[in-house]
């Protein structure tokens, strides 16, 4: 069951935000990296999203780790 029922304005805004983040940031990052390593091949949606997710999660965790050691 979704957090926000369908048909409400909040659900519409949440869907828009999730689609925008997934398509622009995560897919774009993964597609850019895949194209850098394999410029002659077509970039698939799922591999680009998975790679982009891994890169963004690793980057965020690195920032949190660095911030933690700077504060301690």
C-alpha positions as CSV (number, residue, x, y, z in Angstrom):
1,X,0.0,0.0,0.0
2,X,1.5,3.3,-1.0
3,X,2.3,5.9,1.7
4,X,0.1,8.6,-0.1
5,X,-3.1,7.3,-1.7
6,X,-3.4,7.9,-5.4
7,X,-5.5,10.8,-6.5
8,X,-4.2,13.2,-4.0
9,X,-2.1,16.2,-4.8
10,X,0.7,15.0,-2.4
11,X,0.8,11.7,-4.2
12,X,1.1,13.5,-7.6
13,X,4.0,15.7,-6.3
14,X,5.7,12.7,-4.7
15,X,5.5,10.7,-8.0
16,X,6.9,13.7,-9.9
17,X,9.8,14.1,-7.5
18,X,10.7,10.5,-7.5
19,X,10.5,10.3,-11.3
20,X,12.6,13.5,-11.7
21,X,15.3,12.3,-9.2
22,X,15.4,8.8,-10.7
23,X,15.5,9.9,-14.3
24,X,17.8,12.9,-14.1
25,X,20.3,12.3,-11.3
26,X,20.6,8.6,-10.8
27,X,20.1,7.4,-14.5
28,X,22.2,10.3,-15.8
29,X,25.1,9.5,-13.5
30,X,25.0,5.8,-14.4
31,X,24.7,6.5,-18.1
32,X,27.6,8.9,-18.1
33,X,29.9,6.3,-16.4
34,X,28.8,3.5,-18.7
35,X,29.3,5.7,-21.8
36,X,32.7,6.7,-20.6
37,X,33.8,3.0,-20.4
38,X,31.9,1.7,-23.4
39,X,31.2,4.6,-25.8
40,X,30.3,2.4,-28.8
41,X,27.6,0.4,-26.9
42,X,24.0,1.4,-26.1
43,X,23.2,2.3,-22.5
44,X,20.4,0.3,-21.0
45,X,18.1,1.8,-18.4
46,X,18.4,-0.8,-15.7
47,X,22.2,-1.0,-15.6
48,X,22.5,2.8,-15.7
49,X,20.1,3.2,-12.8
50,X,21.8,0.4,-10.7
51,X,25.2,1.9,-11.4
52,X,24.0,5.4,-10.6
53,X,22.4,4.2,-7.4
54,X,25.6,2.6,-6.3
55,X,27.7,5.7,-7.1
56,X,25.3,8.0,-5.3
57,X,25.0,5.8,-2.2
58,X,28.8,5.4,-2.1
59,X,29.3,9.2,-2.4
60,X,26.8,10.0,0.3
61,X,28.3,7.4,2.7
62,X,31.7,8.8,2.0
63,X,30.6,12.3,2.9
64,X,28.9,11.1,6.1
65,X,32.1,9.2,7.1
66,X,34.3,12.2,6.4
67,X,32.0,14.5,8.3
68,X,31.9,12.1,11.2
69,X,35.7,11.9,11.5
70,X,36.0,15.7,11.2
71,X,33.6,16.2,14.1
72,X,35.1,13.5,16.4
